[in-house]
């Protein structure tokens, strides 16, 4: 549904909006991976930026060294990130709450700096990601950004649809059971560690795709494209969407894309002083984050649902 | 030989600052079961307060004390305003994640706020004592009077806190409300007030870490300075390595991290610092998932 609307809109608006649309689709994928991990499996990751980096770099390397077709590059990104996630997830399943948060935080800070160590990863400048020109069948005036947007939007659509299905399946139920009460789940015959590790693997794979999409939209990968703030803002997006509700994922993504715009408008009003322009977006996102956690901790979608349930209960009384 | 001695000295100094930060995190974790990611932000805010004080009173030591007191006040305010509401309102699946997210949000607000109001200003804190290394037998050691102050400040705080925790009634109340809040409440301990106290001590420790670390490095203070990212990440890693539960663990974690990082810095390459911290953390946690000094949770099932 949302996807069709997106496609229609994508054909009508100007370049900048199309570019933002591609970023939006990237955020949708990334936030969905966090929602899966935190909301459904109950594990906190402060380091998804690192998994995005793994995805981004492996897509670029696959493109540059083997010149694979673009969709295969994305597949490589997903698989590499999922493999990394499997290793991490096995370690993560042994850790709880703050220990896991600490490990993933250290990963997010540490991993991008590895790129500076190996010359084939391009160092601080990073590597160029050449997605190629849009196919001729789409017409001559089809801009590359629109092409990026189409790729990103369809990847996002497929991903969200697939995640929705997997969360409704046995695996989704198992993850929620472990999140709810690990011991009760174990008594019911669920291997809690395996279940957590699997959730981490799947989430990492999805994050890898988001990383490849990010690399595509900005055209390069470099350590500075995956800062710690990226991990934090993804978590913010997940909370704004409601960590336990995948359908709310658009809310978080739209907020993350719109905040810099709004902040830009406000700081323009205030006279564009340097301090305001650079710091306002972060300030706005953080303020929003605090407000949501304090007022509607389970996210807007869940809040709406519980209000509706309460109202129905009153009617039937 | 002198390189080795210098490595150890550098490790001890930076490790002490990480240990201070880790102590702050452990205090907060013990009193409210919250990992306070805003701690680095609070330290930054306190350091800015200290910087303003140096401008007024022209004394680093007065500024240090004012920064610690105000840092404690800010920390207590955060606990009362945000954490209490959060715990009252939060139920459901997000309950475990909410405090982490809230403190991350606070970190962003503090950073952004300081960036807007103070970002354009140049802020430099100079060390109050000489930061030129002692000279022994013609070699300059990486250890100066000011670094001596840093290490001893950590020692004093550490000893002071252990005395408070083990010998005084307040310490007993702090420990009781950390381990069994319900029972402590029944025994007449004002658990909420004690929690706020735990937060404020942590705020003071964080302020001290910020005030000591800044002049030890370049001295420049800015909302997105590397020093404070280091404090946030390494303080946290030190606390987790130490086990989050114990103050001694925090100090051991801080010193261990400081030493390992100093070895990498002196013998290998500065760009590997963060990776090394990550590897150290992973290795410690794989061997002991509850940290070096952490206690294993009892079997519940």
Interface residues (C-beta under 8 A of the other chain):
Chain A: X38 X39 X42 X44 X46 X91 X94 X95 X97 X98 X99 X101 X102 X103 X105 X106 X107 X109 X110 X111 X113 X114 X116 X117 X179 X180 X183 X186 X187 X228 X232 X235 X236 X239 X243 X244 X273 X274 X275 X276 X278 X279 X280 X282 X283 X284 X285 X286 X287 X289 X290 X293 X294 X297 X298 X299
Chain B: X29 X35 X82 X85 X86 X89 X90 X92 X93 X94 X95 X96 X97 X98 X100 X101 X102 X104 X105 X106 X107 X108 X109 X111 X112 X113 X115 X116 X117 X118 X119 X120 X223 X229 X233 X236 X237 X239 X240 X244 X269 X271 X272 X273 X274 X275 X276 X277 X278 X279 X281 X282 X285 X286 X289 X290 X291 X300 X301
